[in-house]
């Protein structure tokens, strides 16, 4: 990830378009897995404001709710892919440190 990805997450967080709350038909709606909360969680992990724990990893992996939003996004931001990249980077950093969780900014690495 690079600074462009951070900017995309910030844009998603600030955007007022209704695509932020869309949910694919046929899936059980969970607000936490729509784009806006997912972007907030990914951004918070990058900034070190939320510890990267197994629970956070599972939430970042639950991107089914982001797919409808990403398809409808006027800026073509793929929050599901960004969340997956944040999770992968945090897991890599935690493995390198030999810890189960991580609570430090990752944004310096992007």
Secondary structure, 3 states (H helix, E strand, C coil): CCHHHHHHHHHHHHCCCHHHHCCCCCCCCCHHHCHHHHHHHHHHHHHCCCCECHHHHHHHHCCCCHHHHHHHCCCCCCHHHHHHHHHHHHHHHHHHHCCCCECCCCHHHC
